[in-house]
Amino acid sequence: MTDALHTYDHARWQDRDPSLPEVVDLARHLAARLPDPAQHTGRDQAAVHQLIAVVKLLPIVSDTGQHPQAIETAAKAAHNGLEILRQLDYHQPLGDAANDLLPTSAFLYRLAHRAVNGLCRLGGSGDCVGDGRVRVFVYDPFRTESEPGCPGHAADEARRWDHGHTVEVVLIGQPDHTRDVLLRLDGDLNPAPRCYTTPPDEKPRTR
């Protein structure tokens, strides 16, 4: 089975902060790729019952009429449920299906957490700071691109890639926003990140 994230269209959401409509869209995408419990009645009943539990949780995630915290909690439970299913049916059809879907369910939980709590796409610990959004590009030597995040979380993301000065970090955003990230980094990275308003066409030279 192909990981559901590889078949999900992220592009239409990328320029916006996480939202409940995006959570609903991804939850439905994931639900459509779950195995049908009715086709696995001959398998270990504990695994089948676990699958049914996950099937029942995803409509809660997709229901914007629910309390937002219930949506987040259901998304976390669905992810944990798939992890349990993977262990219950390890290297068997249901376990393999759960294993393939775990990256999507993990992303769904993170997305729900950020949408419910009003965080940017990089949102982790702490509240978002500032309305501007900055992406972090890393060259080590391949290019890795982050999703857009507030200056505070973009600085956290940049620090995460500081592996003994062996990579170069580039900040993409409006000058005021990238300057804010640099101030928050306070010289932590060497070389200091270069800043662009649009992604550079080729790998910049390391100082």
C-alpha positions as CSV (number, residue, x, y, z in Angstrom):
1,M,0.0,0.0,0.0
2,T,1.2,3.5,-0.8
3,D,1.4,5.9,2.1
4,A,-1.7,8.1,2.0
5,L,0.4,11.2,2.4
6,H,2.0,10.6,-1.0
7,T,-1.5,10.7,-2.7
8,Y,-2.8,13.7,-0.7
9,D,-2.8,17.1,-2.4
10,H,-1.2,19.5,0.1
11,A,-0.7,22.3,-2.4
12,R,-4.0,24.1,-1.9
13,W,-3.4,24.4,1.8
14,Q,0.3,25.4,2.0
15,D,-0.1,29.1,2.0
16,R,-2.5,29.1,4.9
17,D,-2.2,28.3,8.6
18,P,-3.7,24.9,9.6
19,S,-7.5,25.0,9.7
20,L,-10.3,22.7,10.6
21,P,-11.4,22.4,7.0
22,E,-7.9,21.0,6.2
23,V,-8.2,18.6,9.1
24,V,-11.5,17.4,7.8
25,D,-10.1,17.0,4.3
26,L,-7.1,14.9,5.4
27,A,-9.2,12.8,7.9
28,R,-11.6,11.9,5.0
29,H,-8.6,11.1,2.8
30,L,-7.2,8.8,5.5
31,A,-10.6,7.2,6.2
32,A,-11.0,6.3,2.6
33,R,-7.7,4.3,2.7
34,L,-8.4,2.2,5.8
35,P,-9.0,-1.5,5.2
36,D,-12.7,-2.6,5.3
37,P,-13.3,-4.5,8.5
38,A,-15.9,-6.6,6.8
39,Q,-13.3,-8.1,4.5
40,H,-11.1,-9.2,7.4
41,T,-13.6,-11.1,9.6
42,G,-11.4,-14.2,9.5
43,R,-8.4,-12.5,11.1
44,D,-7.5,-12.1,14.7
45,Q,-10.5,-10.5,16.4
46,A,-8.5,-8.2,18.5
47,A,-6.9,-6.7,15.4
48,V,-10.3,-6.4,13.6
49,H,-11.9,-4.7,16.7
50,Q,-9.0,-2.3,16.8
51,L,-9.5,-1.4,13.1
52,I,-13.2,-0.8,13.8
53,A,-12.3,1.6,16.6
54,V,-10.1,3.6,14.3
55,V,-12.9,3.6,11.6
56,K,-15.3,5.0,14.2
57,L,-12.8,7.7,15.4
58,L,-12.2,9.4,12.0
59,P,-15.8,10.7,11.6
60,I,-15.3,12.5,14.8
61,V,-12.2,14.2,13.4
62,S,-14.2,15.1,10.3
63,D,-17.1,16.6,12.2
64,T,-16.5,20.4,12.6
65,G,-19.6,20.4,14.8
66,Q,-17.7,18.7,17.6
67,H,-15.8,20.6,20.3
68,P,-12.3,21.4,18.8
69,Q,-10.6,19.6,21.7
70,A,-12.6,16.5,20.9
71,I,-11.4,16.7,17.3
72,E,-7.8,16.9,18.4
73,T,-8.2,14.1,20.9
74,A,-9.9,11.9,18.4
75,A,-7.1,12.5,15.9
76,K,-4.5,11.5,18.5
77,A,-6.6,8.4,19.4
78,A,-6.8,7.4,15.7
79,H,-3.1,7.6,15.4
80,N,-2.5,5.6,18.5
81,G,-5.1,3.1,17.4
82,L,-3.2,2.5,14.2
83,E,0.0,2.0,16.1
84,I,-1.8,-0.6,18.3
85,L,-3.2,-2.3,15.2
86,R,0.3,-2.5,13.7
87,Q,1.6,-4.3,16.8
88,L,-1.5,-6.6,17.1
89,D,-1.2,-7.8,13.4
90,Y,2.6,-7.3,13.0
91,H,3.8,-8.3,9.5
92,Q,0.3,-9.4,8.6
93,P,-2.2,-7.7,6.2
94,L,-3.9,-5.4,8.8
95,G,-0.6,-4.6,10.5
96,D,1.1,-3.8,7.3
97,A,-1.8,-1.5,6.2
98,A,-1.6,0.3,9.6
99,N,2.1,0.7,9.2
100,D,1.7,2.3,5.8
101,L,-1.0,4.7,7.2
102,L,0.9,5.8,10.3
103,P,2.8,8.7,8.7
104,T,-0.6,10.1,7.6
105,S,-2.2,9.6,11.0
106,A,0.7,11.3,12.7
107,F,0.5,14.2,10.3
108,L,-3.3,14.4,10.9
109,Y,-2.8,14.6,14.7
110,R,-0.1,17.3,14.4
111,L,-2.4,19.2,12.0
112,A,-5.4,18.9,14.3
113,H,-3.3,20.1,17.2
114,R,-2.1,23.2,15.3
115,A,-5.5,24.0,13.9
116,V,-7.3,23.7,17.2
117,N,-4.7,25.8,19.0
118,G,-4.2,28.5,16.4
119,L,-0.6,27.6,15.6
120,C,1.4,28.0,12.4
121,R,2.5,25.0,10.3
122,L,5.7,24.7,12.2
123,G,3.9,25.1,15.6
124,G,5.4,23.1,18.3
125,S,5.9,24.2,21.9
126,G,4.8,27.6,22.8
127,D,2.5,30.1,21.1
128,C,3.1,31.6,17.7
129,V,4.7,35.0,17.6
130,G,4.0,37.5,14.8
131,D,1.8,37.4,11.7
132,G,4.6,36.9,9.2
133,R,5.4,33.5,7.9
134,V,8.9,32.2,7.0
135,R,10.1,29.0,5.4
136,V,13.4,27.4,6.3
137,F,15.5,25.9,3.5
138,V,18.4,23.6,4.5
139,Y,21.3,22.5,2.2
140,D,23.2,19.5,3.5
141,P,23.9,19.1,0.5
142,F,20.4,18.3,-0.6
143,R,17.7,20.9,-0.2
144,T,15.1,20.4,2.5
145,E,12.2,22.8,2.7
146,S,10.0,23.4,5.7
147,E,6.4,24.5,5.7
148,P,5.8,28.2,6.5
149,G,5.9,29.1,10.1
150,C,5.9,32.2,12.4
151,P,9.3,33.8,13.2
152,G,9.5,32.0,16.6
153,H,8.9,28.5,15.3
154,A,10.9,29.2,12.2
155,A,13.9,30.0,14.4
156,D,13.3,26.7,16.3
157,E,13.2,24.9,13.0
158,A,16.5,26.5,11.9
159,R,18.2,25.6,15.1
160,R,17.0,22.0,14.7
161,W,19.2,21.7,11.6
162,D,22.4,23.1,13.1
163,H,24.6,19.9,13.0
164,G,28.0,21.3,13.9
165,H,28.1,24.0,11.2
166,T,27.9,21.3,8.5
167,V,24.7,22.7,6.8
168,E,23.6,26.0,5.4
169,V,20.2,27.4,6.4
170,V,18.3,29.9,4.2
171,L,15.2,31.8,5.3
172,I,12.5,32.6,2.8
173,G,10.0,35.4,3.5
174,Q,9.5,39.1,3.6
175,P,12.5,41.1,4.9
176,D,10.8,42.2,8.2
177,H,9.8,38.6,8.9
178,T,13.2,37.0,8.1
179,R,14.9,39.8,10.2
180,D,12.7,38.8,13.1
181,V,13.9,35.2,12.8
182,L,17.5,36.3,12.7
183,L,17.0,38.4,15.9
184,R,15.5,35.3,17.6
185,L,18.4,33.2,16.5
186,D,20.8,35.7,18.0
187,G,23.9,34.4,16.3
188,D,23.2,30.7,17.1
189,L,23.9,29.5,13.6
190,N,27.3,29.8,11.9
191,P,27.2,30.6,9.0
192,A,24.3,33.0,9.7
193,P,21.3,32.2,7.5
194,R,20.9,34.0,4.2
195,C,17.6,35.6,3.6
196,Y,15.5,35.7,0.4
197,T,12.0,36.8,-0.5
198,T,11.7,33.9,-2.9
199,P,13.6,30.6,-3.0
200,P,17.0,30.8,-4.7
201,D,17.3,29.0,-8.0
202,E,20.4,27.1,-7.0
203,K,22.3,26.2,-3.9
204,P,23.9,29.3,-2.4
205,R,27.6,29.2,-1.6
206,T,28.5,28.4,2.1
207,R,30.5,31.2,3.6
